Amino acid sequence: MKGYKFLVDSKIARISEAYANKKSISIDEAMKIFIGSATFRVLNDEKTGLYLEVLEYVYDMFLEEMGECIDET
């Protein structure tokens, strides 16, 4: 799909930024954590279609994987 790489890269950056803010860690550290996750592996596999989901859905999936509460704000 055209734009697949852009959608994935954009979600990686935004999820890493949100997680860094939530955990008060650097964006680089948050990105390393995200890239090591199962959520990242599914997101990065074009066949799954996860990259087409809204950012909040993917972020919530990641937080659940990390065993963290999902913010309801």
C-alpha positions in Angstrom: 0.0 0.0 0.0 1.2 3.4 -0.9 2.0 5.4 2.3 2.4 2.3 4.5 5.9 3.3 5.6 4.8 6.8 6.4 1.9 5.6 8.5 4.1 3.2 10.4 6.9 5.7 11.0 4.4 8.4 12.1 2.8 6.0 14.6 6.1 4.9 16.0 7.2 8.5 16.6 3.9 9.6 18.1 3.6 6.5 20.3 7.2 6.9 21.5 6.5 10.5 22.3 3.3 9.8 24.3 5.0 6.9 26.2 8.0 9.1 27.0 5.7 11.7 28.4 3.7 9.2 30.4 6.8 7.6 31.9 9.0 10.7 32.1 11.7 9.1 30.1 13.5 10.2 26.9 11.9 9.7 23.5 14.8 7.6 22.5 14.3 5.3 25.5 10.6 5.1 24.9 11.2 4.2 21.2 13.6 1.4 22.2 10.9 0.0 24.5 8.3 0.3 21.7 10.5 -1.2 19.1 11.1 -4.2 21.3 7.4 -4.8 21.8 5.0 -7.3 20.1 2.8 -4.4 19.3 5.6 -2.9 17.1 6.1 -6.2 15.4 2.4 -6.4 14.5 2.3 -2.7 13.4 5.4 -3.2 11.3 3.9 -6.2 9.4 1.9 -4.7 6.5 -0.2 -7.9 6.2 -1.8 -7.3 9.6 -3.3 -4.0 8.7 -2.7 -2.6 12.1 -1.0 0.4 10.6 -4.5 1.4 9.3 -5.9 1.7 12.8 -6.1 5.0 14.6 -3.1 6.0 16.7 -5.1 5.7 20.0 -6.0 2.1 19.3 -2.3 1.1 18.7 -1.1 3.0 21.7 -3.7 1.4 23.9 -2.7 -2.0 22.6 0.9 -1.2 23.5 0.0 0.0 27.0 -2.0 -3.1 27.6 1.0 -5.2 26.5 3.2 -3.2 28.9 0.7 -4.0 31.7 -0.2 -0.3 32.2 -3.4 1.4 32.8 -4.9 3.2 29.8 -5.6 6.9 30.4 -9.2 7.7 30.0 -8.6 11.5 29.6 
